[in-house]
């Protein structure tokens, strides 16, 4: 959900040899296998999977822009 100060952004580019933006994330939503999602979990974040959809949330007290 986008709001005035939050905008959904892709963490991976679908185009070969193109890197996506490198924003700081509030949370991550992943669609794919559990391993694909796990490969992209920042250190200290918690991942949950339901079928082929996963969500990754930061540790308590995290602020976007904090180092991973």
N, C-alpha and C positions, 0 to 999 in steps of 0.2 A: 504494500500500500504506500503510495506516495503522499507526502504532505508538503507543506511549504518549505520545510527544512530537511526532508528526506526524499531521496529519489532512488528508485531501483536501478542498479547498474550490473552489467555482466562482469563476472569475475574471470571469464575465459572468452577469448575470441573464437568465433566459428571459422574465421578466415585463416588459412595456413600462413605462417610467418608474420602474423600481426598480433601484437600484444594489446590487451585491453587496457583501459585506464587503470591506474593503481590507487584507487581511493581507499580510505579507511572505512571499514564496515561496522555497522551496528549489529548486524546479524547476517547469516548466510543461509540461503535456501538452495538445496542441491537436488537435482533430478538425475538419477543414475544408479549404478550399483553401490553397495555399501563401501566397497574399497575405493571407488572413485571419489566418493564424498570424504572418506577418511584421509585420502591423499591431500586434501585441501583444507584440513582443519588447523587453524592457527594453534600454537602451543598454549595450553591452558584452557582452551575453549571446550565446551561440551557438545557432543553430537547426539542426536536422536534420529532414528530411521523408522519410517512407516512405509513398508513396501519399497517402492522405488523413489520415494521422496524423503529427503532428510532436511533437518534444520540444525544449525550450529549457532550456539549462543555464547557470548563472551562471559568471562568470569565476573563475579560480583564486583562492583566498583570500577569496572572498565569504562573508559571514555574513548570514543572514536579519536584516533590520532595518537593514542598510547602505543608504544612499540609492541610488536608481537612477542 
